[in-house]
């Protein structure tokens, strides 16, 4: 029986739950493979019990073995998680980093145990694998995704206060914050952060799931359409080969979640040379959330330290990213020593994170500018650039609608927030009534779910009539409207 629009939203947590490790191991991105289950030594027995087939379980060391598991010819597999988990749907049959934040925000009140298990799975990833993973596949060990976990922890705390649980979470969160604020993830040595992947070889999921991606890149650089200096960084003309730095940049762009976008140059490769507004806004919010958690736990010195870190980040963002003439924050290109001022929907991350708190006049001016640049009859476009990439015009993605309407609401711009939320709901409902499904992304110029891209996968994903973050953001939009 066909579900109503509201029913498909409400039933999404059940429709996209993977409760059985042994039965839900298949990887649509690597067809024909029989994935293994990788687990750290301490949890081998738990993994074997959950899988039901000890021969498929492999004990590994994420640090020592991680580099080998980047190779295309490696025996790829699923990374063990202790609890049932939600997947985006379709070709994405594993638990993703930032995708999981939105269902936690949406359904912590009505599906508390399940949503707490999602958070516990990500805390486990930090402890076992060193970070919240892009997703729990072996080929994703080399990177994280936009950091949302502290806000997720607070959402669970708000739904069901548990001081012991919060204290355990706090320890893991400190480790994850350190991951983002050290080593190669520091932009130009700091103090701001950048997206980074530890690998510099082709990504197996791209080779198998996005055929032609690397061929397109070689063809692009052969035509000398890029800046010669950039071409030399990413392409060896003598060998007609992409360089290790190209693969590093391509992988790092994928850590951002914006895979790909023309906002950071061809293929998003210059992401490697940017301190992105989205990432640093999320870290700013995380530092504030950590201060709040420390306060709840009765650790005033910790709380004060987090507030100082947050203030220092804001000062650095004001210095490098903020344009006082427009009131806008932008990504900072540290290689070219300039702001990347092209309109991009991650501006709304800054509103959501609280960077404009206390200065609503500037927030109003900046929001008006960005709404004028990116708002369409059907929602917020990712950018104003037509690049052929899926994270550019004319596509609008559910998480960006969320940051827009929640960021506007935080600033007290209620009418704007309701308008954006309603546009997203109306678009999704319109497509649902036409196609019988919710989709991963939408065309906010034409008001449909048709996708035609040069960079990215040329499909629009749905499973059982739904898609995880789409349904979750619809639930959150309904709360705003």
C-alpha positions in Angstrom: 0.0 0.0 0.0 1.3 3.4 -1.0 2.3 5.6 2.0 1.2 9.1 2.3 3.9 11.9 2.3 3.8 12.3 6.1 3.8 8.5 6.6 7.0 8.0 4.5 8.7 10.7 6.6 7.6 9.1 9.9 8.5 5.6 8.8 12.0 6.4 7.4 13.9 5.3 10.6 12.4 1.8 10.3 12.8 1.6 6.5 16.5 2.5 6.5 17.6 0.7 9.6 20.3 -2.0 9.3 19.8 -4.2 12.4 21.8 -7.3 11.3 25.5 -7.0 10.6 25.7 -10.3 8.8 22.7 -9.7 6.5 23.4 -6.0 5.6 27.1 -6.2 4.6 26.6 -5.8 0.8 28.3 -2.8 -0.9 26.4 -1.6 -4.0 29.3 0.7 -4.9 31.6 -2.4 -5.3 29.3 -4.9 -7.1 30.4 -8.5 -7.2 32.5 -8.3 -4.1 31.9 -10.3 -0.9 32.8 -7.8 1.8 34.6 -8.8 5.0 33.9 -7.3 8.4 36.9 -5.5 10.0 37.1 -5.1 13.7 39.6 -4.0 16.3 41.0 -6.9 18.4 39.1 -6.0 21.6 35.7 -6.5 19.9 36.4 -9.6 17.8 34.1 -11.8 19.8 31.3 -9.3 19.6 31.7 -8.9 15.8 31.8 -12.7 15.2 28.6 -13.1 17.3 26.9 -10.2 15.4 27.9 -11.5 12.0 27.2 -15.2 12.6 30.1 -16.2 10.4 33.5 -15.9 12.0 35.3 -16.6 8.6 34.2 -13.2 7.4 35.6 -11.3 10.4 39.1 -9.8 10.2 41.0 -8.3 13.1 43.0 -5.2 12.1 44.8 -2.2 13.4 43.3 1.0 12.0 46.6 2.9 12.2 49.0 0.2 10.9 46.6 -1.3 8.3 44.7 1.8 7.2 47.2 2.6 4.4 47.0 -0.9 2.9 43.2 -0.7 2.9 43.3 2.4 0.7 44.5 0.3 -2.2 42.1 -0.6 -5.0 43.1 -4.3 -4.8 42.6 -4.6 -1.0 40.0 -6.9 0.4 37.5 -4.2 1.3 34.8 -4.6 3.8 32.5 -3.2 6.5 33.9 -1.7 9.7 32.2 -3.1 12.8 29.8 -1.0 14.8 28.2 -2.2 18.0 24.6 -1.1 17.4 22.1 -1.2 14.6 22.6 1.8 12.3 20.7 4.0 9.8 21.9 4.3 6.2 21.2 7.0 3.7 19.7 4.4 1.3 20.3 2.9 -2.1 24.0 2.7 -3.0 24.9 4.1 0.4 24.5 0.9 2.5 26.6 2.0 5.4 26.5 4.5 8.2 27.6 8.0 7.2 29.0 10.8 9.3 27.1 14.0 8.9 24.1 12.3 7.3 23.3 10.8 10.7 23.1 14.2 12.5 19.8 15.1 10.9 17.8 12.1 12.0 19.2 12.5 15.5 18.0 16.1 15.5 14.7 15.1 14.1 13.8 11.9 16.0 15.6 11.9 19.3 12.2 12.8 20.9 10.3 10.0 19.3 12.9 7.3 18.7 15.3 7.9 21.7 16.9 4.5 22.0 17.6 4.2 18.2 19.0 7.7 18.0 21.2 7.3 21.0 22.5 4.2 19.4 23.4 6.2 16.3 25.4 8.6 18.5 27.0 5.7 20.4 28.1 4.2 17.1 29.9 7.5 16.2 31.5 7.7 19.6 32.7 4.2 19.1 34.2 5.2 15.8 36.2 7.9 17.5 37.5 5.5 20.1 38.1 2.5 17.8 39.0 4.2 14.5 40.3 7.6 15.5 37.5 9.7 14.1 33.9 9.9 13.1 34.3 8.2 9.7 33.0 9.3 6.4 31.3 5.9 6.6 32.0 2.5 8.1 33.7 0.9 5.1 37.4 0.1 5.0 38.1 2.5 2.2 36.7 5.4 4.2 39.2 5.0 7.1 41.4 7.8 5.7 38.9 10.6 6.4 36.1 12.1 8.4 33.2 14.2 7.5 31.8 17.6 8.7 31.9 17.4 12.5 28.3 17.4 14.0 28.7 14.9 16.8 28.8 17.3 19.7 25.5 18.8 18.8 24.1 15.3 18.4 25.3 14.4 21.9 23.6 17.5 23.3 20.4 16.6 21.5 20.3 13.2 23.2 21.1 14.8 26.5 18.2 17.2 26.1 15.9 14.2 25.3 17.1 12.0 28.2 19.7 13.5 30.6 22.2 10.8 31.7 25.3 12.3 33.3 27.3 9.1 33.2 26.7 8.7 29.5 27.5 12.4 28.9 30.8 12.1 30.7 31.8 9.1 28.5 30.8 11.0 25.4 32.8 14.1 26.5 36.0 12.1 26.6 35.5 10.9 23.1 34.5 14.4 21.9 37.7 15.8 23.2 39.7 13.3 21.1 37.7 14.1 18.0 38.1 17.9 18.4 41.9 17.2 18.7 41.7 15.3 15.4 40.4 18.4 13.6 42.8 20.9 15.3 46.1 19.1 14.7 48.5 17.9 12.1 47.6 18.2 8.4 44.0 19.2 9.2 45.3 22.7 10.2 45.0 25.1 7.3 48.4 26.5 6.4 49.6 25.4 9.9 46.7 26.9 11.7 44.8 28.3 13.6 41.9 27.4 11.3 41.1 24.0 10.0 40.7 22.3 6.6 39.3 19.1 5.2 42.0 16.4 4.7 42.3 12.8 3.6 45.2 10.7 4.6 45.4 9.0 1.2 47.0 10.1 -2.1 45.9 7.2 -4.3 42.8 6.6 -6.4 39.6 6.0 -4.3 38.2 2.6 -5.0 34.6 3.8 -4.5 35.1 6.4 -7.2 36.7 4.0 -9.6 33.8 1.6 -9.2 30.9 3.9 -8.4 31.7 7.0 -10.5 33.2 5.5 -13.7 34.9 8.1 -15.9 35.6 10.5 -13.0 39.4 10.3 -13.3 39.3 10.1 -17.1 37.4 13.3 -17.2 40.0 15.0 -14.9 42.9 13.9 -17.2 40.9 15.2 -20.3 40.3 18.5 -18.5 43.9 19.1 -17.7 45.1 18.0 -21.2 43.1 20.8 -22.7 45.0 23.4 -20.7 41.8 25.0 -19.5 43.2 25.3 -16.0 45.8 27.7 -14.6 49.3 26.3 -15.6 50.4 26.3 -12.0 47.4 24.3 -11.0 47.8 21.9 -13.9 51.3 21.2 -12.8 50.1 20.4 -9.2 47.5 17.9 -10.3 48.6 16.6 -13.7 51.8 15.1 -15.1 51.6 15.9 -18.8 54.6 13.8 -19.7 53.1 10.7 -18.2 49.5 11.7 -18.9 48.8 10.9 -15.3 47.1 12.5 -12.3 49.5 13.3 -9.5 49.4 12.0 -5.9 48.4 15.6 -4.9 45.4 15.4 -7.3 44.2 12.2 -5.5 44.8 13.8 -2.1 42.8 16.8 -3.1 40.0 14.8 -4.6 39.8 12.7 -1.5 39.9 15.7 0.8 37.0 17.3 -1.2 35.0 14.2 -0.4 35.7 14.7 3.3 33.8 18.0 3.1 30.6 16.2 2.0 30.5 18.5 -1.1 31.6 15.9 -3.6 32.1 17.5 -5.9 31.6 21.3 -6.3 33.0 23.9 -8.6 33.2 26.3 -5.6 36.7 25.2 -4.9 37.8 25.2 -8.5 37.7 22.3 -11.0 36.4 19.2 -9.2 36.6 20.9 -5.9 40.3 20.3 -5.8 41.3 23.6 -4.2 39.4 22.5 -1.1 42.8 21.3 0.0 44.0 24.9 0.0 41.0 26.4 1.8 40.0 27.0 5.3 36.3 26.4 4.7 33.6 28.4 6.4 31.5 25.3 6.9 34.1 23.4 8.7 35.3 26.2 10.9 31.7 27.2 11.7 31.0 23.6 12.8 34.1 23.6 15.0 33.1 27.0 16.5 29.7 25.5 17.3 31.4 22.3 18.7 33.6 24.4 21.0 30.5 26.1 22.4 28.8 22.8 22.8 31.8 21.4 24.6 31.8 24.3 26.9 28.1 23.6 27.7 28.8 19.9 28.2 31.7 20.7 30.6 29.4 23.0 32.5 26.7 20.3 32.9 29.4 17.9 34.1 30.6 20.4 36.8 33.9 21.2 35.2 34.1 25.0 35.1 37.7 25.2 34.2 37.2 23.0 31.2 34.2 25.1 30.2 36.2 28.3 30.4 39.0 26.7 28.3 36.5 25.8 25.6 35.0 29.3 25.6 38.5 30.7 25.1 39.1 28.3 22.2 35.8 29.3 20.7 36.6 33.0 21.0 40.0 32.5 19.5 38.5 30.7 16.5 36.0 33.5 16.0 38.8 36.1 16.1 40.7 34.1 13.5 37.6 33.8 11.3 36.9 37.5 11.6 40.5 38.3 10.6 40.6 35.9 7.6 37.1 35.2 6.5 34.9 38.2 7.3 34.2 41.0 4.9 33.2 44.1 7.0 31.8 45.8 3.9 29.2 43.1 3.2 29.0 41.4 6.7 29.6 38.1 5.0 31.9 35.3 6.1 33.6 33.4 3.3 36.0 30.5 2.8 39.6 31.6 3.0 42.0 30.5 0.3 45.3 30.3 2.1 47.4 29.6 -1.0 46.2 32.7 -2.7 45.8 34.7 0.5 42.3 35.8 -0.3 38.7 35.1 0.5 36.6 33.0 -1.9 33.6 35.3 -2.3 31.5 33.3 -4.7 28.1 32.8 -3.2 27.8 29.4 -1.4 25.1 28.1 0.8 27.6 27.2 3.6 27.1 30.9 4.6 24.1 29.7 6.6 26.4 27.4 8.7 27.7 30.6 10.2 24.2 31.7 11.3 23.5 28.3 12.7 26.8 28.1 14.6 26.2 31.5 16.3 28.9 33.5 14.7 26.5 36.4 14.3 25.1 36.2 17.8 25.0 39.7 19.3 25.1 41.5 16.0 21.7 41.0 14.3 22.0 44.1 12.1 25.1 42.6 10.4 23.4 39.2 10.3 20.3 40.7 8.6 22.4 42.5 6.0 24.4 39.3 5.2 21.4 37.1 5.1 19.6 39.4 2.7 22.6 39.3 0.4 22.9 35.5 0.4 19.1 34.9 0.1 19.1 37.2 -2.9 21.9 35.2 -4.5 20.8 31.7 -3.7 17.0 31.5 -2.9 14.9 30.1 -5.7 11.1 29.4 -5.9 11.9 25.9 -4.6 14.5 26.5 -1.9 18.2 27.3 -1.4 20.6 26.4 -4.3 24.0 25.2 -3.2 25.8 27.9 -5.2 25.1 30.4 -8.0 27.6 28.6 -10.3 26.6 26.2 -13.1 29.7 23.9 -13.1 28.2 20.5 -14.0 28.9 19.4 -10.5 26.1 18.0 -8.2 26.9 20.4 -5.4 26.3 23.5 -7.4 23.4 25.3 -9.2 20.7 24.2 -9.8 20.7 21.6 -7.1 19.5 22.0 -3.5 20.4 19.5 -0.8 18.4 18.8 2.3 21.3 19.6 4.8 21.7 23.0 3.3 18.0 23.7 3.6 18.4 22.8 7.3 21.3 25.1 8.0 19.4 27.9 6.1 16.1 27.7 8.0 17.6 26.9 11.4 20.3 29.5 11.0 17.7 32.1 10.0 15.5 31.0 12.9 18.4 31.3 15.4 18.9 34.9 14.3 15.2 35.7 14.8 14.4 35.9 11.1 11.3 33.8 11.6 9.5 34.7 8.4 12.6 33.8 6.3 13.0 30.6 8.2 9.4 29.5 7.7 9.5 30.5 4.0 12.6 28.4 3.3 11.3 25.4 5.3 7.9 25.6 3.5 9.6 25.8 0.1 11.5 22.6 0.8 8.5 20.8 2.1 6.3 21.9 -0.8 9.0 20.8 -3.3 9.5 17.4 -1.7 5.8 16.8 -1.4 5.3 17.8 -5.1 7.9 15.3 -6.3 6.6 12.6 -3.9 3.1 12.8 -5.3 4.6 12.6 -8.8 7.3 10.0 -8.3 6.2 8.2 -5.1 9.5 8.8 -3.4 11.8 11.1 -1.5 15.2 11.7 -3.1 18.7 12.6 -2.0 18.7 16.0 -3.7 16.4 18.2 -5.8 16.6 20.6 -8.7 15.5 23.9 -7.1 15.4 25.8 -10.4 12.8 23.5 -12.1 11.2 22.0 -9.0 11.9 18.4 -9.7 14.3 15.5 -8.9 15.9 15.3 -12.3 19.7 15.1 -12.2 22.2 15.6 -15.0 25.8 16.2 -13.9 29.3 16.0 -15.3 31.0 15.6 -11.9 29.3 13.3 -9.4 27.0 10.3 -9.9 24.4 10.9 -12.4 21.5 9.4 -10.4 19.2 10.5 -7.7 19.2 8.0 -4.8 16.1 6.7 -3.0 15.3 3.4 -1.2 11.9 2.1 -0.2 10.5 5.5 -1.3 12.7 7.5 1.0 16.2 8.9 1.7 17.6 9.4 5.2 18.5 13.1 5.5 15.7 14.1 3.2 13.1 12.7 5.5 14.8 14.0 8.6 15.1 17.5 7.3 11.4 17.4 6.3 10.6 16.5 9.9 12.7 19.4 11.1 11.2 21.8 8.5 7.7 20.8 9.6 8.7 21.8 13.2 9.6 25.3 11.8 6.6 25.8 9.7 
